[in-house]
Amino acid sequence: RLARLSAYGAQELAAAARLRSLRAALALVRALCTGAREQLTSGPRALRTADDDPVPTPGDPLQHLVIRRGPPAPYALAA
């Protein structure tokens, strides 16, 4: 009986894995189609040359980095 249940469980796991892979493939196709559709509607992108204005750089990448020192907040409030 245990072997039969194990075989059934293995079949269920294999079926679930196939279903997950099919869902992932479908999501990928949808994303690719959406991107292709947006590219068709927006037209071709112009190539950048040396005379163009530089691309604005995003702010400092460490700007929103928070370094906490000391115990976590709940312990600090209880003390």
PDB file of N, CA, C and O in Angstrom:
ATOM      1  N   ARG A   1       0.828  -1.197   0.000  1.00  0.00           N
ATOM      2  CA  ARG A   1       0.000   0.000   0.000  1.00  0.00           C
ATOM      3  C   ARG A   1       0.874   1.264   0.000  1.00  0.00           C
ATOM      4  O   ARG A   1       0.573   2.225  -0.708  1.00  0.00           O
ATOM      5  N   LEU A   2       1.940   1.263   0.782  1.00  0.00           N
ATOM      6  CA  LEU A   2       2.823   2.418   0.850  1.00  0.00           C
ATOM      7  C   LEU A   2       3.492   2.683  -0.494  1.00  0.00           C
ATOM      8  O   LEU A   2       3.638   3.835  -0.903  1.00  0.00           O
ATOM      9  N   ALA A   3       3.899   1.619  -1.177  1.00  0.00           N
ATOM     10  CA  ALA A   3       4.522   1.785  -2.497  1.00  0.00           C
ATOM     11  C   ALA A   3       3.524   2.372  -3.482  1.00  0.00           C
ATOM     12  O   ALA A   3       3.884   3.199  -4.320  1.00  0.00           O
ATOM     13  N   ARG A   4       2.280   1.950  -3.382  1.00  0.00           N
ATOM     14  CA  ARG A   4       1.244   2.464  -4.278  1.00  0.00           C
ATOM     15  C   ARG A   4       1.008   3.954  -4.009  1.00  0.00           C
ATOM     16  O   ARG A   4       0.858   4.740  -4.944  1.00  0.00           O
ATOM     17  N   LEU A   5       0.977   4.336  -2.732  1.00  0.00           N
ATOM     18  CA  LEU A   5       0.804   5.746  -2.388  1.00  0.00           C
ATOM     19  C   LEU A   5       2.012   6.563  -2.827  1.00  0.00           C
ATOM     20  O   LEU A   5       1.860   7.699  -3.279  1.00  0.00           O
ATOM     21  N   SER A   6       3.213   5.996  -2.699  1.00  0.00           N
ATOM     22  CA  SER A   6       4.413   6.708  -3.127  1.00  0.00           C
ATOM     23  C   SER A   6       4.410   6.924  -4.631  1.00  0.00           C
ATOM     24  O   SER A   6       4.782   7.994  -5.113  1.00  0.00           O
ATOM     25  N   ALA A   7       3.989   5.901  -5.373  1.00  0.00           N
ATOM     26  CA  ALA A   7       3.926   6.036  -6.832  1.00  0.00           C
ATOM     27  C   ALA A   7       2.899   7.095  -7.218  1.00  0.00           C
ATOM     28  O   ALA A   7       3.130   7.885  -8.133  1.00  0.00           O
ATOM     29  N   TYR A   8       1.769   7.108  -6.523  1.00  0.00           N
ATOM     30  CA  TYR A   8       0.742   8.106  -6.806  1.00  0.00           C
ATOM     31  C   TYR A   8       1.267   9.505  -6.496  1.00  0.00           C
ATOM     32  O   TYR A   8       1.035  10.443  -7.259  1.00  0.00           O
ATOM     33  N   GLY A   9       1.971   9.644  -5.381  1.00  0.00           N
ATOM     34  CA  GLY A   9       2.539  10.939  -5.022  1.00  0.00           C
ATOM     35  C   GLY A   9       3.569  11.404  -6.034  1.00  0.00           C
ATOM     36  O   GLY A   9       3.621  12.589  -6.363  1.00  0.00           O
ATOM     37  N   ALA A  10       4.388  10.489  -6.531  1.00  0.00           N
ATOM     38  CA  ALA A  10       5.387  10.845  -7.535  1.00  0.00           C
ATOM     39  C   ALA A  10       4.717  11.295  -8.824  1.00  0.00           C
ATOM     40  O   ALA A  10       5.175  12.237  -9.471  1.00  0.00           O
ATOM     41  N   GLN A  11       3.639  10.625  -9.195  1.00  0.00           N
ATOM     42  CA  GLN A  11       2.906  11.023 -10.403  1.00  0.00           C
ATOM     43  C   GLN A  11       2.294  12.407 -10.223  1.00  0.00           C
ATOM     44  O   GLN A  11       2.308  13.221 -11.146  1.00  0.00           O
ATOM     45  N   GLU A  12       1.763  12.669  -9.050  1.00  0.00           N
ATOM     46  CA  GLU A  12       1.176  13.984  -8.781  1.00  0.00           C
ATOM     47  C   GLU A  12       2.243  15.078  -8.820  1.00  0.00           C
ATOM     48  O   GLU A  12       2.005  16.164  -9.347  1.00  0.00           O
ATOM     49  N   LEU A  13       3.418  14.787  -8.260  1.00  0.00           N
ATOM     50  CA  LEU A  13       4.501  15.771  -8.295  1.00  0.00           C
ATOM     51  C   LEU A  13       4.959  16.038  -9.723  1.00  0.00           C
ATOM     52  O   LEU A  13       5.233  17.181 -10.090  1.00  0.00           O
ATOM     53  N   ALA A  14       5.041  14.981 -10.527  1.00  0.00           N
ATOM     54  CA  ALA A  14       5.456  15.156 -11.921  1.00  0.00           C
ATOM     55  C   ALA A  14       4.423  15.976 -12.688  1.00  0.00           C
ATOM     56  O   ALA A  14       4.778  16.843 -13.487  1.00  0.00           O
ATOM     57  N   ALA A  15       3.147  15.698 -12.443  1.00  0.00           N
ATOM     58  CA  ALA A  15       2.090  16.453 -13.123  1.00  0.00           C
ATOM     59  C   ALA A  15       2.120  17.922 -12.690  1.00  0.00           C
ATOM     60  O   ALA A  15       1.931  18.817 -13.513  1.00  0.00           O
ATOM     61  N   ALA A  16       2.354  18.164 -11.419  1.00  0.00           N
ATOM     62  CA  ALA A  16       2.421  19.543 -10.926  1.00  0.00           C
ATOM     63  C   ALA A  16       3.623  20.272 -11.521  1.00  0.00           C
ATOM     64  O   ALA A  16       3.537  21.459 -11.838  1.00  0.00           O
ATOM     65  N   ALA A  17       4.739  19.569 -11.672  1.00  0.00           N
ATOM     66  CA  ALA A  17       5.927  20.191 -12.268  1.00  0.00           C
ATOM     67  C   ALA A  17       5.672  20.548 -13.726  1.00  0.00           C
ATOM     68  O   ALA A  17       6.074  21.619 -14.182  1.00  0.00           O
ATOM     69  N   ARG A  18       5.005  19.661 -14.459  1.00  0.00           N
ATOM     70  CA  ARG A  18       4.666  19.961 -15.857  1.00  0.00           C
ATOM     71  C   ARG A  18       3.738  21.162 -15.935  1.00  0.00           C
ATOM     72  O   ARG A  18       3.906  22.029 -16.793  1.00  0.00           O
ATOM     73  N   LEU A  19       2.772  21.213 -15.051  1.00  0.00           N
ATOM     74  CA  LEU A  19       1.825  22.328 -15.051  1.00  0.00           C
ATOM     75  C   LEU A  19       2.534  23.644 -14.730  1.00  0.00           C
ATOM     76  O   LEU A  19       2.254  24.667 -15.354  1.00  0.00           O
ATOM     77  N   ARG A  20       3.454  23.623 -13.755  1.00  0.00           N
ATOM     78  CA  ARG A  20       4.206  24.835 -13.425  1.00  0.00           C
ATOM     79  C   ARG A  20       5.046  25.299 -14.602  1.00  0.00           C
ATOM     80  O   ARG A  20       5.119  26.495 -14.883  1.00  0.00           O
ATOM     81  N   SER A  21       5.685  24.353 -15.294  1.00  0.00           N
ATOM     82  CA  SER A  21       6.522  24.751 -16.428  1.00  0.00           C
ATOM     83  C   SER A  21       5.673  25.304 -17.565  1.00  0.00           C
ATOM     84  O   SER A  21       6.088  26.245 -18.241  1.00  0.00           O
ATOM     85  N   LEU A  22       4.493  24.735 -17.786  1.00  0.00           N
ATOM     86  CA  LEU A  22       3.608  25.262 -18.827  1.00  0.00           C
ATOM     87  C   LEU A  22       3.116  26.662 -18.470  1.00  0.00           C
ATOM     88  O   LEU A  22       3.035  27.536 -19.333  1.00  0.00           O
ATOM     89  N   ARG A  23       2.789  26.870 -17.206  1.00  0.00           N
ATOM     90  CA  ARG A  23       2.346  28.201 -16.778  1.00  0.00           C
ATOM     91  C   ARG A  23       3.468  29.225 -16.924  1.00  0.00           C
ATOM     92  O   ARG A  23       3.226  30.359 -17.337  1.00  0.00           O
ATOM     93  N   ALA A  24       4.691  28.828 -16.587  1.00  0.00           N
ATOM     94  CA  ALA A  24       5.826  29.738 -16.728  1.00  0.00           C
ATOM     95  C   ALA A  24       6.074  30.064 -18.195  1.00  0.00           C
ATOM     96  O   ALA A  24       6.369  31.209 -18.537  1.00  0.00           O
ATOM     97  N   ALA A  25       5.954  29.056 -19.067  1.00  0.00           N
ATOM     98  CA  ALA A  25       6.148  29.294 -20.500  1.00  0.00           C
ATOM     99  C   ALA A  25       5.068  30.233 -21.032  1.00  0.00           C
ATOM    100  O   ALA A  25       5.357  31.118 -21.837  1.00  0.00           O
ATOM    101  N   LEU A  26       3.835  30.045 -20.591  1.00  0.00           N
ATOM    102  CA  LEU A  26       2.747  30.915 -21.028  1.00  0.00           C
ATOM    103  C   LEU A  26       2.971  32.349 -20.545  1.00  0.00           C
ATOM    104  O   LEU A  26       2.724  33.299 -21.288  1.00  0.00           O
ATOM    105  N   ALA A  27       3.433  32.507 -19.320  1.00  0.00           N
ATOM    106  CA  ALA A  27       3.720  33.852 -18.807  1.00  0.00           C
ATOM    107  C   ALA A  27       4.834  34.508 -19.614  1.00  0.00           C
ATOM    108  O   ALA A  27       4.778  35.707 -19.884  1.00  0.00           O
ATOM    109  N   LEU A  28       5.845  33.732 -20.001  1.00  0.00           N
ATOM    110  CA  LEU A  28       6.931  34.270 -20.812  1.00  0.00           C
ATOM    111  C   LEU A  28       6.429  34.703 -22.180  1.00  0.00           C
ATOM    112  O   LEU A  28       6.802  35.770 -22.669  1.00  0.00           O
ATOM    113  N   VAL A  29       5.585  33.887 -22.802  1.00  0.00           N
ATOM    114  CA  VAL A  29       5.031  34.238 -24.115  1.00  0.00           C
ATOM    115  C   VAL A  29       4.192  35.502 -24.011  1.00  0.00           C
ATOM    116  O   VAL A  29       4.271  36.374 -24.877  1.00  0.00           O
ATOM    117  N   ARG A  30       3.392  35.605 -22.964  1.00  0.00           N
ATOM    118  CA  ARG A  30       2.570  36.811 -22.778  1.00  0.00           C
ATOM    119  C   ARG A  30       3.446  38.047 -22.623  1.00  0.00           C
ATOM    120  O   ARG A  30       3.162  39.089 -23.213  1.00  0.00           O
ATOM    121  N   ALA A  31       4.512  37.936 -21.829  1.00  0.00           N
ATOM    122  CA  ALA A  31       5.404  39.080 -21.632  1.00  0.00           C
ATOM    123  C   ALA A  31       6.093  39.465 -22.928  1.00  0.00           C
ATOM    124  O   ALA A  31       6.221  40.650 -23.235  1.00  0.00           O
ATOM    125  N   LEU A  32       6.537  38.478 -23.691  1.00  0.00           N
ATOM    126  CA  LEU A  32       7.196  38.774 -24.959  1.00  0.00           C
ATOM    127  C   LEU A  32       6.230  39.417 -25.945  1.00  0.00           C
ATOM    128  O   LEU A  32       6.597  40.352 -26.656  1.00  0.00           O
ATOM    129  N   CYS A  33       5.002  38.921 -25.989  1.00  0.00           N
ATOM    130  CA  CYS A  33       4.007  39.502 -26.900  1.00  0.00           C
ATOM    131  C   CYS A  33       3.670  40.928 -26.494  1.00  0.00           C
ATOM    132  O   CYS A  33       3.507  41.793 -27.354  1.00  0.00           O
ATOM    133  N   THR A  34       3.563  41.180 -25.211  1.00  0.00           N
ATOM    134  CA  THR A  34       3.277  42.533 -24.740  1.00  0.00           C
ATOM    135  C   THR A  34       4.409  43.475 -25.115  1.00  0.00           C
ATOM    136  O   THR A  34       4.163  44.590 -25.577  1.00  0.00           O
ATOM    137  N   GLY A  35       5.647  43.036 -24.920  1.00  0.00           N
ATOM    138  CA  GLY A  35       6.789  43.863 -25.290  1.00  0.00           C
ATOM    139  C   GLY A  35       6.848  44.116 -26.780  1.00  0.00           C
ATOM    140  O   GLY A  35       7.156  45.230 -27.204  1.00  0.00           O
ATOM    141  N   ALA A  36       6.558  43.102 -27.587  1.00  0.00           N
ATOM    142  CA  ALA A  36       6.574  43.267 -29.039  1.00  0.00           C
ATOM    143  C   ALA A  36       5.475  44.232 -29.473  1.00  0.00           C
ATOM    144  O   ALA A  36       5.683  45.054 -30.365  1.00  0.00           O
ATOM    145  N   ARG A  37       4.315  44.133 -28.849  1.00  0.00           N
ATOM    146  CA  ARG A  37       3.201  45.013 -29.190  1.00  0.00           C
ATOM    147  C   ARG A  37       3.535  46.458 -28.838  1.00  0.00           C
ATOM    148  O   ARG A  37       3.241  47.371 -29.609  1.00  0.00           O
ATOM    149  N   GLU A  38       4.151  46.668 -27.669  1.00  0.00           N
ATOM    150  CA  GLU A  38       4.533  48.031 -27.276  1.00  0.00           C
ATOM    151  C   GLU A  38       5.590  48.592 -28.209  1.00  0.00           C
ATOM    152  O   GLU A  38       5.575  49.784 -28.517  1.00  0.00           O
ATOM    153  N   GLN A  39       6.500  47.754 -28.658  1.00  0.00           N
ATOM    154  CA  GLN A  39       7.544  48.226 -29.559  1.00  0.00           C
ATOM    155  C   GLN A  39       6.946  48.601 -30.910  1.00  0.00           C
ATOM    156  O   GLN A  39       7.398  49.561 -31.535  1.00  0.00           O
ATOM    157  N   LEU A  40       5.946  47.867 -31.367  1.00  0.00           N
ATOM    158  CA  LEU A  40       5.315  48.191 -32.642  1.00  0.00           C
ATOM    159  C   LEU A  40       4.559  49.509 -32.567  1.00  0.00           C
ATOM    160  O   LEU A  40       4.567  50.285 -33.523  1.00  0.00           O
ATOM    161  N   THR A  41       3.907  49.768 -31.440  1.00  0.00           N
ATOM    162  CA  THR A  41       3.118  50.992 -31.326  1.00  0.00           C
ATOM    163  C   THR A  41       3.993  52.212 -31.068  1.00  0.00           C
ATOM    164  O   THR A  41       3.620  53.321 -31.451  1.00  0.00           O
ATOM    165  N   SER A  42       5.150  52.034 -30.426  1.00  0.00           N
ATOM    166  CA  SER A  42       5.980  53.196 -30.110  1.00  0.00           C
ATOM    167  C   SER A  42       6.909  53.576 -31.251  1.00  0.00           C
ATOM    168  O   SER A  42       7.477  54.668 -31.237  1.00  0.00           O
ATOM    169  N   GLY A  43       7.078  52.719 -32.223  1.00  0.00           N
ATOM    170  CA  GLY A  43       7.947  53.026 -33.355  1.00  0.00           C
ATOM    171  C   GLY A  43       9.392  52.697 -33.050  1.00  0.00           C
ATOM    172  O   GLY A  43       9.722  52.264 -31.946  1.00  0.00           O
ATOM    173  N   PRO A  44      10.246  52.902 -34.026  1.00  0.00           N
ATOM    174  CA  PRO A  44      11.655  52.561 -33.813  1.00  0.00           C
ATOM    175  C   PRO A  44      12.339  53.550 -32.879  1.00  0.00           C
ATOM    176  O   PRO A  44      11.979  54.726 -32.816  1.00  0.00           O
ATOM    177  N   ARG A  45      13.319  53.053 -32.167  1.00  0.00           N
ATOM    178  CA  ARG A  45      14.085  53.911 -31.268  1.00  0.00           C
ATOM    179  C   ARG A  45      15.258  54.498 -32.035  1.00  0.00           C
ATOM    180  O   ARG A  45      15.910  53.803 -32.815  1.00  0.00           O
ATOM    181  N   ALA A  46      15.522  55.764 -31.812  1.00  0.00           N
ATOM    182  CA  ALA A  46      16.652  56.418 -32.477  1.00  0.00           C
ATOM    183  C   ALA A  46      17.936  56.053 -31.744  1.00  0.00           C
ATOM    184  O   ALA A  46      17.961  55.958 -30.517  1.00  0.00           O
ATOM    185  N   LEU A  47      18.990  55.851 -32.505  1.00  0.00           N
ATOM    186  CA  LEU A  47      20.273  55.541 -31.898  1.00  0.00           C
ATOM    187  C   LEU A  47      20.883  56.807 -31.316  1.00  0.00           C
ATOM    188  O   LEU A  47      20.721  57.895 -31.868  1.00  0.00           O
ATOM    189  N   ARG A  48      21.581  56.659 -30.206  1.00  0.00           N
ATOM    190  CA  ARG A  48      22.229  57.804 -29.563  1.00  0.00           C
ATOM    191  C   ARG A  48      23.568  58.058 -30.234  1.00  0.00           C
ATOM    192  O   ARG A  48      24.272  57.125 -30.622  1.00  0.00           O
ATOM    193  N   THR A  49      23.905  59.323 -30.362  1.00  0.00           N
ATOM    194  CA  THR A  49      25.201  59.702 -30.920  1.00  0.00           C
ATOM    195  C   THR A  49      25.990  60.469 -29.869  1.00  0.00           C
ATOM    196  O   THR A  49      25.478  60.753 -28.786  1.00  0.00           O
ATOM    197  N   ALA A  50      27.224  60.800 -30.187  1.00  0.00           N
ATOM    198  CA  ALA A  50      28.074  61.518 -29.237  1.00  0.00           C
ATOM    199  C   ALA A  50      27.571  62.938 -29.000  1.00  0.00           C
ATOM    200  O   ALA A  50      27.882  63.537 -27.970  1.00  0.00           O
ATOM    201  N   ASP A  51      26.795  63.488 -29.945  1.00  0.00           N
ATOM    202  CA  ASP A  51      26.306  64.860 -29.805  1.00  0.00           C
ATOM    203  C   ASP A  51      25.073  64.970 -28.917  1.00  0.00           C
ATOM    204  O   ASP A  51      24.698  66.072 -28.516  1.00  0.00           O
ATOM    205  N   ASP A  52      24.440  63.846 -28.606  1.00  0.00           N
ATOM    206  CA  ASP A  52      23.234  63.869 -27.782  1.00  0.00           C
ATOM    207  C   ASP A  52      23.573  64.255 -26.346  1.00  0.00           C
ATOM    208  O   ASP A  52      24.705  64.096 -25.888  1.00  0.00           O
ATOM    209  N   ASP A  53      22.569  64.760 -25.658  1.00  0.00           N
ATOM    210  CA  ASP A  53      22.743  65.061 -24.242  1.00  0.00           C
ATOM    211  C   ASP A  53      22.983  63.758 -23.490  1.00  0.00           C
ATOM    212  O   ASP A  53      22.440  62.721 -23.869  1.00  0.00           O
ATOM    213  N   PRO A  54      23.781  63.794 -22.437  1.00  0.00           N
ATOM    214  CA  PRO A  54      24.027  62.556 -21.688  1.00  0.00           C
ATOM    215  C   PRO A  54      22.759  62.084 -20.988  1.00  0.00           C
ATOM    216  O   PRO A  54      21.890  62.879 -20.629  1.00  0.00           O
ATOM    217  N   VAL A  55      22.679  60.796 -20.807  1.00  0.00           N
ATOM    218  CA  VAL A  55      21.537  60.207 -20.112  1.00  0.00           C
ATOM    219  C   VAL A  55      21.635  60.603 -18.650  1.00  0.00           C
ATOM    220  O   VAL A  55      22.694  60.453 -18.039  1.00  0.00           O
ATOM    221  N   PRO A  56      20.546  61.105 -18.079  1.00  0.00           N
ATOM    222  CA  PRO A  56      20.618  61.493 -16.668  1.00  0.00           C
ATOM    223  C   PRO A  56      20.868  60.261 -15.803  1.00  0.00           C
ATOM    224  O   PRO A  56      20.231  59.223 -15.981  1.00  0.00           O
ATOM    225  N   THR A  57      21.787  60.389 -14.881  1.00  0.00           N
ATOM    226  CA  THR A  57      22.092  59.262 -14.007  1.00  0.00           C
ATOM    227  C   THR A  57      21.142  59.282 -12.830  1.00  0.00           C
ATOM    228  O   THR A  57      20.793  60.349 -12.325  1.00  0.00           O
ATOM    229  N   PRO A  58      20.725  58.120 -12.397  1.00  0.00           N
ATOM    230  CA  PRO A  58      19.885  58.098 -11.196  1.00  0.00           C
ATOM    231  C   PRO A  58      20.708  58.585 -10.011  1.00  0.00           C
ATOM    232  O   PRO A  58      21.938  58.600 -10.069  1.00  0.00           O
ATOM    233  N   GLY A  59      20.041  58.977  -8.953  1.00  0.00           N
ATOM    234  CA  GLY A  59      20.727  59.523  -7.788  1.00  0.00           C
ATOM    235  C   GLY A  59      21.729  58.549  -7.199  1.00  0.00           C
ATOM    236  O   GLY A  59      21.978  57.474  -7.745  1.00  0.00           O
ATOM    237  N   ASP A  60      22.278  58.937  -6.111  1.00  0.00           N
ATOM    238  CA  ASP A  60      23.257  58.114  -5.421  1.00  0.00           C
ATOM    239  C   ASP A  60      22.622  56.767  -5.091  1.00  0.00           C
ATOM    240  O   ASP A  60      21.562  56.735  -4.465  1.00  0.00           O
ATOM    241  N   PRO A  61      23.239  55.651  -5.493  1.00  0.00           N
ATOM    242  CA  PRO A  61      22.610  54.354  -5.229  1.00  0.00           C
ATOM    243  C   PRO A  61      22.516  54.039  -3.746  1.00  0.00           C
ATOM    244  O   PRO A  61      21.700  53.207  -3.349  1.00  0.00           O
ATOM    245  N   LEU A  62      23.321  54.678  -2.923  1.00  0.00           N
ATOM    246  CA  LEU A  62      23.271  54.422  -1.485  1.00  0.00           C
ATOM    247  C   LEU A  62      22.430  55.456  -0.745  1.00  0.00           C
ATOM    248  O   LEU A  62      22.457  55.515   0.484  1.00  0.00           O
ATOM    249  N   GLN A  63      21.690  56.263  -1.481  1.00  0.00           N
ATOM    250  CA  GLN A  63      20.936  57.356  -0.877  1.00  0.00           C
ATOM    251  C   GLN A  63      19.923  56.849   0.146  1.00  0.00           C
ATOM    252  O   GLN A  63      19.772  57.447   1.211  1.00  0.00           O
ATOM    253  N   HIS A  64      19.236  55.767  -0.159  1.00  0.00           N
ATOM    254  CA  HIS A  64      18.171  55.286   0.717  1.00  0.00           C
ATOM    255  C   HIS A  64      18.634  54.140   1.611  1.00  0.00           C
ATOM    256  O   HIS A  64      17.811  53.462   2.226  1.00  0.00           O
ATOM    257  N   LEU A  65      19.927  53.923   1.684  1.00  0.00           N
ATOM    258  CA  LEU A  65      20.454  52.874   2.536  1.00  0.00           C
ATOM    259  C   LEU A  65      20.389  53.331   3.987  1.00  0.00           C
ATOM    260  O   LEU A  65      20.831  54.430   4.322  1.00  0.00           O
ATOM    261  N   VAL A  66      19.844  52.495   4.831  1.00  0.00           N
ATOM    262  CA  VAL A  66      19.714  52.830   6.245  1.00  0.00           C
ATOM    263  C   VAL A  66      20.610  51.885   7.036  1.00  0.00           C
ATOM    264  O   VAL A  66      20.512  50.665   6.898  1.00  0.00           O
ATOM    265  N   ILE A  67      21.469  52.442   7.852  1.00  0.00           N
ATOM    266  CA  ILE A  67      22.321  51.625   8.708  1.00  0.00           C
ATOM    267  C   ILE A  67      21.859  51.851  10.138  1.00  0.00           C
ATOM    268  O   ILE A  67      21.995  52.945  10.686  1.00  0.00           O
ATOM    269  N   ARG A  68      21.313  50.800  10.731  1.00  0.00           N
ATOM    270  CA  ARG A  68      20.842  50.900  12.110  1.00  0.00           C
ATOM    271  C   ARG A  68      21.900  50.354  13.043  1.00  0.00           C
ATOM    272  O   ARG A  68      22.550  49.350  12.752  1.00  0.00           O
ATOM    273  N   ARG A  69      22.061  51.015  14.145  1.00  0.00           N
ATOM    274  CA  ARG A  69      22.968  50.526  15.172  1.00  0.00           C
ATOM    275  C   ARG A  69      22.157  50.352  16.444  1.00  0.00           C
ATOM    276  O   ARG A  69      21.290  51.166  16.760  1.00  0.00           O
ATOM    277  N   GLY A  70      22.443  49.297  17.157  1.00  0.00           N
ATOM    278  CA  GLY A  70      21.739  49.055  18.401  1.00  0.00           C
ATOM    279  C   GLY A  70      20.706  47.958  18.254  1.00  0.00           C
ATOM    280  O   GLY A  70      20.612  47.323  17.203  1.00  0.00           O
ATOM    281  N   PRO A  71      19.935  47.734  19.298  1.00  0.00           N
ATOM    282  CA  PRO A  71      18.959  46.640  19.275  1.00  0.00           C
ATOM    283  C   PRO A  71      17.798  46.969  18.342  1.00  0.00           C
ATOM    284  O   PRO A  71      17.587  48.132  17.997  1.00  0.00           O
ATOM    285  N   PRO A  72      17.043  45.945  17.933  1.00  0.00           N
ATOM    286  CA  PRO A  72      15.863  46.191  17.105  1.00  0.00           C
ATOM    287  C   PRO A  72      14.868  47.093  17.831  1.00  0.00           C
ATOM    288  O   PRO A  72      14.877  47.182  19.059  1.00  0.00           O
ATOM    289  N   ALA A  73      14.025  47.750  17.071  1.00  0.00           N
ATOM    290  CA  ALA A  73      13.108  48.759  17.608  1.00  0.00           C
ATOM    291  C   ALA A  73      12.220  48.250  18.747  1.00  0.00           C
ATOM    292  O   ALA A  73      12.087  48.959  19.744  1.00  0.00           O
ATOM    293  N   PRO A  74      11.597  47.054  18.660  1.00  0.00           N
ATOM    294  CA  PRO A  74      10.725  46.639  19.778  1.00  0.00           C
ATOM    295  C   PRO A  74      11.477  46.555  21.104  1.00  0.00           C
ATOM    296  O   PRO A  74      10.934  46.903  22.153  1.00  0.00           O
ATOM    297  N   TYR A  75      12.730  46.091  21.056  1.00  0.00           N
ATOM    298  CA  TYR A  75      13.500  45.996  22.292  1.00  0.00           C
ATOM    299  C   TYR A  75      13.901  47.380  22.791  1.00  0.00           C
ATOM    300  O   TYR A  75      13.958  47.606  23.999  1.00  0.00           O
ATOM    301  N   ALA A  76      14.173  48.287  21.897  1.00  0.00           N
ATOM    302  CA  ALA A  76      14.556  49.645  22.293  1.00  0.00           C
ATOM    303  C   ALA A  76      13.374  50.369  22.924  1.00  0.00           C
ATOM    304  O   ALA A  76      13.551  51.131  23.874  1.00  0.00           O
ATOM    305  N   LEU A  77      12.168  50.138  22.405  1.00  0.00           N
ATOM    306  CA  LEU A  77      10.991  50.803  22.956  1.00  0.00           C
ATOM    307  C   LEU A  77      10.612  50.231  24.314  1.00  0.00           C
ATOM    308  O   LEU A  77      10.119  50.960  25.174  1.00  0.00           O
ATOM    309  N   ALA A  78      10.836  48.925  24.519  1.00  0.00           N
ATOM    310  CA  ALA A  78      10.466  48.294  25.783  1.00  0.00           C
ATOM    311  C   ALA A  78      11.419  48.692  26.909  1.00  0.00           C
ATOM    312  O   ALA A  78      11.045  48.632  28.080  1.00  0.00           O
ATOM    313  N   ALA A  79      12.610  49.086  26.579  1.00  0.00           N
ATOM    314  CA  ALA A  79      13.611  49.400  27.620  1.00  0.00           C
ATOM    315  C   ALA A  79      13.393  50.752  28.247  1.00  0.00           C
ATOM    316  O   ALA A  79      14.150  51.152  29.131  1.00  0.00           O
TER     317      ALA A  79
END
